[in-house]
Amino acid sequence: ESNLVTPLVQGRMTQIPPALLLFAVLAVGLLFGVTGIVVAAPLTVLLYVLVTKLYVRETLGEEATVPGEG
């Protein structure tokens, strides 16, 4: 339940695709076990924001929404 419902809720709250969070939880969980499952979603959000701000906005010069930005 928490591996399916939690990423779906977090995806809706942070505007990140739920599939990305699901795969991140699965991949990081397989690599680092229980600790990886706990930190997978926050790390995914952090990486998503960094890629959006640094690559999409700065390098490509395209408009993109970032979770949490007003």
All heavy atoms as TSV, in Angstrom:
chain	resi	resn	atom	element	x	y	z
A	1	GLU	N	N	0.822	-1.193	0.000
A	1	GLU	CA	C	0.000	0.000	0.000
A	1	GLU	C	C	0.863	1.252	0.000
A	1	GLU	O	O	0.642	2.154	-0.795
A	1	GLU	CB	C	-0.916	-0.016	1.215
A	1	GLU	CG	C	-1.763	1.236	1.327
A	1	GLU	CD	C	-2.627	1.205	2.561
A	1	GLU	OE1	O	-3.248	0.163	2.822
A	1	GLU	OE2	O	-2.653	2.221	3.240
A	2	SER	N	N	1.845	1.318	0.878
A	2	SER	CA	C	2.650	2.546	0.957
A	2	SER	C	C	3.553	2.714	-0.264
A	2	SER	O	O	3.937	3.831	-0.591
A	2	SER	CB	C	3.483	2.558	2.233
A	2	SER	OG	O	4.467	1.547	2.187
A	3	ASN	N	N	3.892	1.625	-0.922
A	3	ASN	CA	C	4.708	1.748	-2.135
A	3	ASN	C	C	3.888	2.182	-3.338
A	3	ASN	O	O	4.453	2.577	-4.354
A	3	ASN	CB	C	5.403	0.429	-2.450
A	3	ASN	CG	C	6.545	0.152	-1.508
A	3	ASN	OD1	O	7.077	1.055	-0.896
A	3	ASN	ND2	N	6.892	-1.109	-1.378
A	4	LEU	N	N	2.584	2.126	-3.247
A	4	LEU	CA	C	1.729	2.551	-4.350
A	4	LEU	C	C	0.991	3.849	-4.028
A	4	LEU	O	O	1.031	4.795	-4.804
A	4	LEU	CB	C	0.716	1.456	-4.695
A	4	LEU	CG	C	-0.240	1.786	-5.832
A	4	LEU	CD1	C	0.523	1.944	-7.135
A	4	LEU	CD2	C	-1.273	0.699	-5.964
A	5	VAL	N	N	0.357	3.907	-2.863
A	5	VAL	CA	C	-0.458	5.071	-2.505
A	5	VAL	C	C	0.411	6.290	-2.226
A	5	VAL	O	O	0.116	7.397	-2.693
A	5	VAL	CB	C	-1.360	4.745	-1.299
A	5	VAL	CG1	C	-2.102	5.982	-0.832
A	5	VAL	CG2	C	-2.336	3.644	-1.659
A	6	THR	N	N	1.481	6.114	-1.472
A	6	THR	CA	C	2.337	7.250	-1.110
A	6	THR	C	C	2.905	7.956	-2.333
A	6	THR	O	O	2.818	9.181	-2.416
A	6	THR	CB	C	3.459	6.800	-0.156
A	6	THR	OG1	O	2.859	6.232	1.008
A	6	THR	CG2	C	4.334	7.963	0.234
A	7	PRO	N	N	3.493	7.271	-3.304
A	7	PRO	CA	C	3.974	7.984	-4.495
A	7	PRO	C	C	2.865	8.680	-5.279
A	7	PRO	O	O	3.083	9.755	-5.835
A	7	PRO	CB	C	4.629	6.890	-5.334
A	7	PRO	CG	C	5.028	5.860	-4.365
A	7	PRO	CD	C	3.964	5.886	-3.312
A	8	LEU	N	N	1.670	8.095	-5.311
A	8	LEU	CA	C	0.572	8.742	-6.012
A	8	LEU	C	C	0.169	10.046	-5.330
A	8	LEU	O	O	-0.051	11.063	-5.987
A	8	LEU	CB	C	-0.624	7.803	-6.110
A	8	LEU	CG	C	-0.452	6.609	-7.043
A	8	LEU	CD1	C	-1.651	5.673	-6.933
A	8	LEU	CD2	C	-0.251	7.058	-8.465
A	9	VAL	N	N	0.085	10.034	-4.002
A	9	VAL	CA	C	-0.265	11.245	-3.251
A	9	VAL	C	C	0.851	12.277	-3.366
A	9	VAL	O	O	0.604	13.463	-3.605
A	9	VAL	CB	C	-0.553	10.908	-1.778
A	9	VAL	CG1	C	-0.688	12.169	-0.945
A	9	VAL	CG2	C	-1.808	10.061	-1.666
A	10	GLN	N	N	2.090	11.851	-3.217
A	10	GLN	CA	C	3.214	12.776	-3.321
A	10	GLN	C	C	3.321	13.348	-4.726
A	10	GLN	O	O	3.668	14.508	-4.903
A	10	GLN	CB	C	4.512	12.084	-2.935
A	10	GLN	CG	C	4.599	11.816	-1.460
A	10	GLN	CD	C	5.822	10.999	-1.089
A	10	GLN	OE1	O	6.423	10.341	-1.929
A	10	GLN	NE2	N	6.178	11.046	0.175
A	11	GLY	N	N	3.033	12.555	-5.722
A	11	GLY	CA	C	3.056	13.041	-7.096
A	11	GLY	C	C	2.028	14.125	-7.331
A	11	GLY	O	O	2.294	15.115	-8.011
A	12	ARG	N	N	0.875	13.971	-6.741
A	12	ARG	CA	C	-0.168	14.986	-6.887
A	12	ARG	C	C	0.203	16.256	-6.130
A	12	ARG	O	O	-0.035	17.364	-6.600
A	12	ARG	CB	C	-1.497	14.451	-6.377
A	12	ARG	CG	C	-2.637	15.432	-6.558
A	12	ARG	CD	C	-3.941	14.786	-6.198
A	12	ARG	NE	N	-4.186	13.683	-7.130
A	12	ARG	CZ	C	-5.275	13.550	-7.840
A	12	ARG	NH1	N	-6.230	14.439	-7.726
A	12	ARG	NH2	N	-5.435	12.546	-8.658
A	13	MET	N	N	0.812	16.128	-4.969
A	13	MET	CA	C	1.163	17.286	-4.156
A	13	MET	C	C	2.370	18.039	-4.724
A	13	MET	O	O	2.467	19.250	-4.572
A	13	MET	CB	C	1.464	16.867	-2.711
A	13	MET	CG	C	0.279	16.258	-1.999
A	13	MET	SD	S	-1.172	17.310	-1.933
A	13	MET	CE	C	-0.583	18.601	-0.902
A	14	THR	N	N	3.288	17.352	-5.348
A	14	THR	CA	C	4.505	17.999	-5.848
A	14	THR	C	C	4.515	18.174	-7.355
A	14	THR	O	O	5.479	18.675	-7.911
A	14	THR	CB	C	5.749	17.180	-5.459
A	14	THR	OG1	O	5.649	15.880	-6.028
A	14	THR	CG2	C	5.908	17.105	-3.969
A	15	GLN	N	N	3.464	17.769	-8.037
A	15	GLN	CA	C	3.327	17.874	-9.486
A	15	GLN	C	C	4.401	17.083	-10.239
A	15	GLN	O	O	4.827	17.456	-11.321
A	15	GLN	CB	C	3.347	19.337	-9.923
A	15	GLN	CG	C	2.256	20.151	-9.301
A	15	GLN	CD	C	2.457	21.626	-9.519
A	15	GLN	OE1	O	3.505	22.059	-9.966
A	15	GLN	NE2	N	1.457	22.406	-9.196
A	16	ILE	N	N	4.858	16.005	-9.642
A	16	ILE	CA	C	5.832	15.116	-10.283
A	16	ILE	C	C	5.069	13.873	-10.741
A	16	ILE	O	O	4.199	13.389	-10.027
A	16	ILE	CB	C	6.949	14.731	-9.292
A	16	ILE	CG1	C	7.770	15.960	-8.963
A	16	ILE	CG2	C	7.835	13.643	-9.855
A	16	ILE	CD1	C	8.857	15.721	-7.952
A	17	PRO	N	N	5.374	13.359	-11.916
A	17	PRO	CA	C	4.655	12.173	-12.406
A	17	PRO	C	C	4.734	11.008	-11.407
A	17	PRO	O	O	5.825	10.659	-10.937
A	17	PRO	CB	C	5.391	11.820	-13.699
A	17	PRO	CG	C	6.062	13.082	-14.113
A	17	PRO	CD	C	6.376	13.828	-12.857
A	18	PRO	N	N	3.596	10.404	-11.060
A	18	PRO	CA	C	3.593	9.299	-10.093
A	18	PRO	C	C	4.463	8.123	-10.527
A	18	PRO	O	O	5.082	7.465	-9.695
A	18	PRO	CB	C	2.127	8.878	-10.026
A	18	PRO	CG	C	1.363	10.062	-10.475
A	18	PRO	CD	C	2.241	10.778	-11.454
A	19	ALA	N	N	4.542	7.866	-11.822
A	19	ALA	CA	C	5.371	6.756	-12.296
A	19	ALA	C	C	6.841	6.987	-11.961
A	19	ALA	O	O	7.564	6.045	-11.617
A	19	ALA	CB	C	5.200	6.571	-13.792
A	20	LEU	N	N	7.284	8.237	-12.035
A	20	LEU	CA	C	8.659	8.559	-11.681
A	20	LEU	C	C	8.927	8.251	-10.215
A	20	LEU	O	O	9.952	7.656	-9.873
A	20	LEU	CB	C	8.946	10.032	-11.978
A	20	LEU	CG	C	10.333	10.549	-11.626
A	20	LEU	CD1	C	11.384	9.848	-12.472
A	20	LEU	CD2	C	10.402	12.044	-11.835
A	21	LEU	N	N	7.985	8.621	-9.344
A	21	LEU	CA	C	8.153	8.327	-7.924
A	21	LEU	C	C	8.097	6.828	-7.654
A	21	LEU	O	O	8.861	6.313	-6.833
A	21	LEU	CB	C	7.091	9.050	-7.097
A	21	LEU	CG	C	7.321	10.535	-6.890
A	21	LEU	CD1	C	6.134	11.167	-6.202
A	21	LEU	CD2	C	8.574	10.793	-6.099
A	22	LEU	N	N	7.215	6.114	-8.339
A	22	LEU	CA	C	7.131	4.667	-8.146
A	22	LEU	C	C	8.438	3.977	-8.529
A	22	LEU	O	O	8.951	3.134	-7.791
A	22	LEU	CB	C	5.982	4.088	-8.963
A	22	LEU	CG	C	4.585	4.338	-8.424
A	22	LEU	CD1	C	3.540	3.931	-9.452
A	22	LEU	CD2	C	4.376	3.584	-7.143
A	23	PHE	N	N	8.973	4.347	-9.694
A	23	PHE	CA	C	10.228	3.737	-10.124
A	23	PHE	C	C	11.394	4.138	-9.224
A	23	PHE	O	O	12.294	3.340	-8.971
A	23	PHE	CB	C	10.526	4.080	-11.583
A	23	PHE	CG	C	9.641	3.362	-12.547
A	23	PHE	CD1	C	8.890	4.062	-13.469
A	23	PHE	CD2	C	9.538	1.978	-12.536
A	23	PHE	CE1	C	8.055	3.405	-14.369
A	23	PHE	CE2	C	8.714	1.304	-13.427
A	23	PHE	CZ	C	7.963	2.020	-14.348
A	24	ALA	N	N	11.379	5.357	-8.729
A	24	ALA	CA	C	12.442	5.808	-7.836
A	24	ALA	C	C	12.413	5.025	-6.527
A	24	ALA	O	O	13.453	4.592	-6.027
A	24	ALA	CB	C	12.319	7.299	-7.570
A	25	VAL	N	N	11.217	4.848	-5.965
A	25	VAL	CA	C	11.086	4.088	-4.717
A	25	VAL	C	C	11.544	2.646	-4.933
A	25	VAL	O	O	12.278	2.087	-4.116
A	25	VAL	CB	C	9.642	4.137	-4.185
A	25	VAL	CG1	C	9.421	3.128	-3.073
A	25	VAL	CG2	C	9.314	5.535	-3.681
A	26	LEU	N	N	11.149	2.071	-6.042
A	26	LEU	CA	C	11.534	0.690	-6.337
A	26	LEU	C	C	13.045	0.564	-6.535
A	26	LEU	O	O	13.691	-0.296	-5.941
A	26	LEU	CB	C	10.796	0.197	-7.585
A	26	LEU	CG	C	11.074	-1.237	-7.997
A	26	LEU	CD1	C	10.523	-2.185	-6.944
A	26	LEU	CD2	C	10.461	-1.523	-9.342
A	27	ALA	N	N	13.617	1.432	-7.347
A	27	ALA	CA	C	15.051	1.342	-7.659
A	27	ALA	C	C	15.920	1.622	-6.443
A	27	ALA	O	O	16.850	0.861	-6.140
A	27	ALA	CB	C	15.397	2.308	-8.786
A	28	VAL	N	N	15.622	2.692	-5.732
A	28	VAL	CA	C	16.438	3.043	-4.569
A	28	VAL	C	C	16.219	2.033	-3.447
A	28	VAL	O	O	17.142	1.700	-2.711
A	28	VAL	CB	C	16.151	4.490	-4.106
A	28	VAL	CG1	C	16.912	4.843	-2.852
A	28	VAL	CG2	C	16.489	5.472	-5.213
A	29	GLY	N	N	14.999	1.518	-3.344
A	29	GLY	CA	C	14.721	0.480	-2.355
A	29	GLY	C	C	15.511	-0.793	-2.624
A	29	GLY	O	O	16.016	-1.434	-1.705
A	30	LEU	N	N	15.630	-1.168	-3.895
A	30	LEU	CA	C	16.425	-2.352	-4.242
A	30	LEU	C	C	17.910	-2.137	-3.967
A	30	LEU	O	O	18.608	-3.055	-3.567
A	30	LEU	CB	C	16.219	-2.718	-5.712
A	30	LEU	CG	C	14.871	-3.328	-6.065
A	30	LEU	CD1	C	14.740	-3.485	-7.573
A	30	LEU	CD2	C	14.693	-4.660	-5.374
A	31	LEU	N	N	18.370	-0.918	-4.194
A	31	LEU	CA	C	19.789	-0.633	-3.976
A	31	LEU	C	C	20.157	-0.492	-2.501
A	31	LEU	O	O	21.200	-0.969	-2.070
A	31	LEU	CB	C	20.180	0.653	-4.712
A	31	LEU	CG	C	20.235	0.564	-6.231
A	31	LEU	CD1	C	20.460	1.944	-6.827
A	31	LEU	CD2	C	21.321	-0.393	-6.671
A	32	PHE	N	N	19.307	0.198	-1.733
A	32	PHE	CA	C	19.675	0.546	-0.354
A	32	PHE	C	C	18.746	-0.011	0.706
A	32	PHE	O	O	18.882	0.345	1.879
A	32	PHE	CB	C	19.756	2.074	-0.219
A	32	PHE	CG	C	20.783	2.685	-1.118
A	32	PHE	CD1	C	20.395	3.424	-2.222
A	32	PHE	CD2	C	22.136	2.512	-0.884
A	32	PHE	CE1	C	21.333	3.988	-3.068
A	32	PHE	CE2	C	23.078	3.063	-1.717
A	32	PHE	CZ	C	22.681	3.813	-2.816
A	33	GLY	N	N	17.785	-0.825	0.340
A	33	GLY	CA	C	16.904	-1.459	1.312
A	33	GLY	C	C	15.893	-0.492	1.907
A	33	GLY	O	O	15.410	0.422	1.247
A	34	VAL	N	N	15.595	-0.707	3.183
A	34	VAL	CA	C	14.576	0.077	3.869
A	34	VAL	C	C	14.951	1.554	3.925
A	34	VAL	O	O	14.106	2.435	3.719
A	34	VAL	CB	C	14.345	-0.465	5.301
A	34	VAL	CG1	C	13.370	0.407	6.058
A	34	VAL	CG2	C	13.845	-1.895	5.236
A	35	THR	N	N	16.199	1.853	4.151
A	35	THR	CA	C	16.647	3.252	4.184
A	35	THR	C	C	16.411	3.909	2.829
A	35	THR	O	O	16.002	5.069	2.759
A	35	THR	CB	C	18.141	3.337	4.547
A	35	THR	OG1	O	18.352	2.637	5.771
A	35	THR	CG2	C	18.590	4.766	4.688
A	36	GLY	N	N	16.644	3.196	1.768
A	36	GLY	CA	C	16.415	3.721	0.433
A	36	GLY	C	C	14.962	4.025	0.164
A	36	GLY	O	O	14.640	5.027	-0.476
A	37	ILE	N	N	14.070	3.183	0.679
A	37	ILE	CA	C	12.637	3.416	0.505
A	37	ILE	C	C	12.217	4.696	1.217
A	37	ILE	O	O	11.417	5.470	0.705
A	37	ILE	CB	C	11.817	2.206	1.003
A	37	ILE	CG1	C	12.063	1.015	0.086
A	37	ILE	CG2	C	10.338	2.531	1.085
A	37	ILE	CD1	C	11.459	-0.275	0.568
A	38	VAL	N	N	12.790	4.933	2.379
A	38	VAL	CA	C	12.441	6.119	3.165
A	38	VAL	C	C	12.897	7.399	2.474
A	38	VAL	O	O	12.189	8.401	2.469
A	38	VAL	CB	C	13.026	6.021	4.589
A	38	VAL	CG1	C	12.850	7.312	5.348
A	38	VAL	CG2	C	12.408	4.856	5.342
A	39	VAL	N	N	14.074	7.399	1.874
A	39	VAL	CA	C	14.633	8.626	1.294
A	39	VAL	C	C	14.413	8.758	-0.220
A	39	VAL	O	O	14.779	9.770	-0.798
A	39	VAL	CB	C	16.141	8.761	1.605
A	39	VAL	CG1	C	16.383	8.824	3.095
A	39	VAL	CG2	C	16.936	7.661	0.966
A	40	ALA	N	N	13.791	7.772	-0.849
A	40	ALA	CA	C	13.632	7.793	-2.305
A	40	ALA	C	C	12.770	8.953	-2.787
A	40	ALA	O	O	13.146	9.655	-3.725
A	40	ALA	CB	C	13.046	6.471	-2.783
A	41	ALA	N	N	11.633	9.172	-2.185
A	41	ALA	CA	C	10.729	10.231	-2.644
A	41	ALA	C	C	11.333	11.625	-2.455
A	41	ALA	O	O	11.309	12.429	-3.388
A	41	ALA	CB	C	9.380	10.117	-1.961
A	42	PRO	N	N	11.877	11.949	-1.276
A	42	PRO	CA	C	12.490	13.280	-1.138
A	42	PRO	C	C	13.664	13.501	-2.098
A	42	PRO	O	O	13.820	14.595	-2.645
A	42	PRO	CB	C	12.961	13.321	0.314
A	42	PRO	CG	C	12.129	12.331	1.016
A	42	PRO	CD	C	11.830	11.267	0.016
A	43	LEU	N	N	14.461	12.481	-2.318
A	43	LEU	CA	C	15.573	12.620	-3.260
A	43	LEU	C	C	15.076	12.808	-4.690
A	43	LEU	O	O	15.659	13.568	-5.461
A	43	LEU	CB	C	16.495	11.405	-3.179
A	43	LEU	CG	C	17.409	11.329	-1.970
A	43	LEU	CD1	C	18.200	10.036	-1.987
A	43	LEU	CD2	C	18.335	12.517	-1.911
A	44	THR	N	N	14.006	12.129	-5.034
A	44	THR	CA	C	13.435	12.278	-6.366
A	44	THR	C	C	12.915	13.691	-6.581
A	44	THR	O	O	13.130	14.291	-7.632
A	44	THR	CB	C	12.297	11.260	-6.584
A	44	THR	OG1	O	12.812	9.957	-6.340
A	44	THR	CG2	C	11.740	11.338	-7.982
A	45	VAL	N	N	12.233	14.240	-5.573
A	45	VAL	CA	C	11.742	15.614	-5.668
A	45	VAL	C	C	12.910	16.582	-5.817
A	45	VAL	O	O	12.887	17.487	-6.652
A	45	VAL	CB	C	10.873	15.983	-4.448
A	45	VAL	CG1	C	10.532	17.466	-4.449
A	45	VAL	CG2	C	9.613	15.146	-4.424
A	46	LEU	N	N	13.950	16.387	-5.037
A	46	LEU	CA	C	15.132	17.245	-5.109
A	46	LEU	C	C	15.772	17.186	-6.495
A	46	LEU	O	O	16.064	18.228	-7.098
A	46	LEU	CB	C	16.152	16.830	-4.046
A	46	LEU	CG	C	17.476	17.580	-4.070
A	46	LEU	CD1	C	17.279	19.002	-3.588
A	46	LEU	CD2	C	18.496	16.860	-3.236
A	47	LEU	N	N	15.977	15.998	-7.017
A	47	LEU	CA	C	16.574	15.857	-8.345
A	47	LEU	C	C	15.675	16.421	-9.442
A	47	LEU	O	O	16.157	17.040	-10.393
A	47	LEU	CB	C	16.895	14.387	-8.625
A	47	LEU	CG	C	18.044	13.811	-7.808
A	47	LEU	CD1	C	18.154	12.307	-8.038
A	47	LEU	CD2	C	19.339	14.503	-8.141
A	48	TYR	N	N	14.366	16.248	-9.305
A	48	TYR	CA	C	13.420	16.780	-10.287
A	48	TYR	C	C	13.492	18.303	-10.335
A	48	TYR	O	O	13.521	18.905	-11.399
A	48	TYR	CB	C	12.008	16.308	-9.938
A	48	TYR	CG	C	10.961	16.694	-10.947
A	48	TYR	CD1	C	10.797	15.951	-12.104
A	48	TYR	CD2	C	10.134	17.784	-10.742
A	48	TYR	CE1	C	9.833	16.296	-13.038
A	48	TYR	CE2	C	9.167	18.136	-11.668
A	48	TYR	CZ	C	9.022	17.377	-12.809
A	48	TYR	OH	O	8.067	17.731	-13.727
A	49	VAL	N	N	13.538	18.929	-9.165
A	49	VAL	CA	C	13.615	20.391	-9.101
A	49	VAL	C	C	14.945	20.872	-9.663
A	49	VAL	O	O	14.993	21.842	-10.422
A	49	VAL	CB	C	13.408	20.889	-7.655
A	49	VAL	CG1	C	13.762	22.359	-7.524
A	49	VAL	CG2	C	11.975	20.644	-7.219
A	50	LEU	N	N	16.043	20.204	-9.322
A	50	LEU	CA	C	17.347	20.612	-9.840
A	50	LEU	C	C	17.411	20.496	-11.355
A	50	LEU	O	O	17.896	21.404	-12.034
A	50	LEU	CB	C	18.454	19.779	-9.201
A	50	LEU	CG	C	18.798	20.117	-7.759
A	50	LEU	CD1	C	19.825	19.127	-7.212
A	50	LEU	CD2	C	19.317	21.528	-7.645
A	51	VAL	N	N	16.923	19.404	-11.896
A	51	VAL	CA	C	16.939	19.227	-13.351
A	51	VAL	C	C	16.055	20.275	-14.024
A	51	VAL	O	O	16.442	20.868	-15.034
A	51	VAL	CB	C	16.495	17.795	-13.740
A	51	VAL	CG1	C	16.182	17.692	-15.223
A	51	VAL	CG2	C	17.559	16.798	-13.346
A	52	THR	N	N	14.891	20.520	-13.452
A	52	THR	CA	C	13.983	21.506	-14.037
A	52	THR	C	C	14.588	22.899	-14.019
A	52	THR	O	O	14.546	23.615	-15.018
A	52	THR	CB	C	12.633	21.504	-13.297
A	52	THR	OG1	O	12.075	20.198	-13.370
A	52	THR	CG2	C	11.668	22.490	-13.922
A	53	LYS	N	N	15.145	23.292	-12.888
A	53	LYS	CA	C	15.690	24.646	-12.779
A	53	LYS	C	C	17.004	24.805	-13.548
A	53	LYS	O	O	17.193	25.793	-14.252
A	53	LYS	CB	C	15.920	25.010	-11.311
A	53	LYS	CG	C	14.655	25.339	-10.581
A	53	LYS	CD	C	14.974	25.869	-9.232
A	53	LYS	CE	C	14.247	27.178	-9.107
A	53	LYS	NZ	N	14.499	27.866	-7.884
A	54	LEU	N	N	17.911	23.874	-13.394
A	54	LEU	CA	C	19.236	24.038	-13.983
A	54	LEU	C	C	19.295	23.654	-15.453
A	54	LEU	O	O	20.005	24.290	-16.229
A	54	LEU	CB	C	20.265	23.237	-13.193
A	54	LEU	CG	C	20.457	23.667	-11.747
A	54	LEU	CD1	C	21.443	22.746	-11.048
A	54	LEU	CD2	C	20.912	25.102	-11.658
A	55	TYR	N	N	18.592	22.631	-15.841
A	55	TYR	CA	C	18.696	22.190	-17.228
A	55	TYR	C	C	17.603	22.792	-18.107
A	55	TYR	O	O	17.882	23.445	-19.111
A	55	TYR	CB	C	18.666	20.665	-17.316
A	55	TYR	CG	C	18.788	20.154	-18.728
A	55	TYR	CD1	C	19.990	20.288	-19.421
A	55	TYR	CD2	C	17.723	19.560	-19.377
A	55	TYR	CE1	C	20.116	19.847	-20.722
A	55	TYR	CE2	C	17.839	19.116	-20.673
A	55	TYR	CZ	C	19.037	19.264	-21.350
A	55	TYR	OH	O	19.146	18.824	-22.635
A	56	VAL	N	N	16.359	22.581	-17.733
A	56	VAL	CA	C	15.257	23.012	-18.596
A	56	VAL	C	C	15.190	24.532	-18.680
A	56	VAL	O	O	15.084	25.103	-19.766
A	56	VAL	CB	C	13.915	22.423	-18.107
A	56	VAL	CG1	C	12.756	22.959	-18.920
A	56	VAL	CG2	C	13.950	20.911	-18.175
A	57	ARG	N	N	15.263	25.200	-17.541
A	57	ARG	CA	C	15.147	26.663	-17.550
A	57	ARG	C	C	16.419	27.354	-18.022
A	57	ARG	O	O	16.379	28.210	-18.890
A	57	ARG	CB	C	14.801	27.175	-16.153
A	57	ARG	CG	C	13.358	26.995	-15.786
A	57	ARG	CD	C	13.099	27.691	-14.492
A	57	ARG	NE	N	11.708	27.581	-14.102
A	57	ARG	CZ	C	11.250	28.014	-12.966
A	57	ARG	NH1	N	12.057	28.577	-12.092
A	57	ARG	NH2	N	9.978	27.900	-12.669
A	58	GLU	N	N	17.549	27.003	-17.417
A	58	GLU	CA	C	18.788	27.725	-17.702
A	58	GLU	C	C	19.422	27.313	-19.028
A	58	GLU	O	O	19.819	28.154	-19.817
A	58	GLU	CB	C	19.786	27.521	-16.557
A	58	GLU	CG	C	19.288	28.011	-15.206
A	58	GLU	CD	C	19.043	29.505	-15.176
A	58	GLU	OE1	O	19.791	30.255	-15.824
A	58	GLU	OE2	O	18.070	29.922	-14.509
A	59	THR	N	N	19.556	26.030	-19.276
A	59	THR	CA	C	20.241	25.562	-20.471
A	59	THR	C	C	19.357	25.639	-21.711
A	59	THR	O	O	19.778	26.156	-22.746
A	59	THR	CB	C	20.743	24.118	-20.282
A	59	THR	OG1	O	21.564	24.080	-19.115
A	59	THR	CG2	C	21.549	23.658	-21.470
A	60	LEU	N	N	18.146	25.120	-21.605
A	60	LEU	CA	C	17.256	25.104	-22.763
A	60	LEU	C	C	16.473	26.405	-22.920
A	60	LEU	O	O	15.997	26.703	-24.003
A	60	LEU	CB	C	16.273	23.930	-22.658
A	60	LEU	CG	C	16.890	22.532	-22.621
A	60	LEU	CD1	C	15.803	21.493	-22.476
A	60	LEU	CD2	C	17.731	22.275	-23.848
A	61	GLY	N	N	16.318	27.148	-21.840
A	61	GLY	CA	C	15.607	28.411	-21.884
A	61	GLY	C	C	14.111	28.270	-22.049
A	61	GLY	O	O	13.434	29.195	-22.492
A	62	GLU	N	N	13.569	27.123	-21.691
A	62	GLU	CA	C	12.143	26.894	-21.809
A	62	GLU	C	C	11.442	27.161	-20.477
A	62	GLU	O	O	12.031	27.033	-19.425
A	62	GLU	CB	C	11.868	25.455	-22.234
A	62	GLU	CG	C	12.365	25.121	-23.613
A	62	GLU	CD	C	12.053	23.705	-24.015
A	62	GLU	OE1	O	11.250	23.045	-23.321
A	62	GLU	OE2	O	12.613	23.257	-25.014
A	63	GLU	N	N	10.195	27.530	-20.555
A	63	GLU	CA	C	9.389	27.752	-19.362
A	63	GLU	C	C	8.976	26.400	-18.777
A	63	GLU	O	O	8.492	25.520	-19.486
A	63	GLU	CB	C	8.134	28.568	-19.706
A	63	GLU	CG	C	7.325	28.973	-18.520
A	63	GLU	CD	C	8.069	29.897	-17.561
A	63	GLU	OE1	O	8.880	30.701	-18.032
A	63	GLU	OE2	O	7.841	29.788	-16.348
A	64	ALA	N	N	9.170	26.234	-17.478
A	64	ALA	CA	C	8.795	24.997	-16.805
A	64	ALA	C	C	8.362	25.313	-15.387
A	64	ALA	O	O	8.936	26.177	-14.739
A	64	ALA	CB	C	9.975	24.028	-16.791
A	65	THR	N	N	7.345	24.606	-14.923
A	65	THR	CA	C	6.895	24.801	-13.553
A	65	THR	C	C	7.711	23.939	-12.607
A	65	THR	O	O	8.068	22.812	-12.936
A	65	THR	CB	C	5.403	24.452	-13.394
A	65	THR	OG1	O	5.223	23.099	-13.762
A	65	THR	CG2	C	4.535	25.327	-14.257
A	66	VAL	N	N	8.014	24.499	-11.462
A	66	VAL	CA	C	8.785	23.792	-10.450
A	66	VAL	C	C	7.884	23.609	-9.235
A	66	VAL	O	O	7.222	24.563	-8.809
A	66	VAL	CB	C	10.047	24.589	-10.057
A	66	VAL	CG1	C	10.794	23.911	-8.917
A	66	VAL	CG2	C	10.947	24.747	-11.252
A	67	PRO	N	N	7.837	22.396	-8.670
A	67	PRO	CA	C	7.000	22.174	-7.486
A	67	PRO	C	C	7.392	23.129	-6.360
A	67	PRO	O	O	8.562	23.296	-6.045
A	67	PRO	CB	C	7.297	20.729	-7.095
A	67	PRO	CG	C	7.837	20.100	-8.317
A	67	PRO	CD	C	8.515	21.200	-9.100
A	68	GLY	N	N	6.390	23.754	-5.772
A	68	GLY	CA	C	6.636	24.624	-4.640
A	68	GLY	C	C	6.878	26.088	-4.990
A	68	GLY	O	O	6.932	26.938	-4.128
A	69	GLU	N	N	7.058	26.366	-6.258
A	69	GLU	CA	C	7.277	27.753	-6.684
A	69	GLU	C	C	5.936	28.406	-6.944
A	69	GLU	O	O	5.093	27.859	-7.629
A	69	GLU	CB	C	8.135	27.787	-7.943
A	69	GLU	CG	C	9.414	28.501	-7.747
A	69	GLU	CD	C	10.245	28.559	-9.014
A	69	GLU	OE1	O	9.735	28.334	-10.116
A	69	GLU	OE2	O	11.425	28.811	-8.864
A	70	GLY	N	N	5.783	29.595	-6.421
A	70	GLY	CA	C	4.529	30.309	-6.475
A	70	GLY	C	C	4.093	30.733	-7.789
A	70	GLY	O	O	3.088	30.868	-8.263
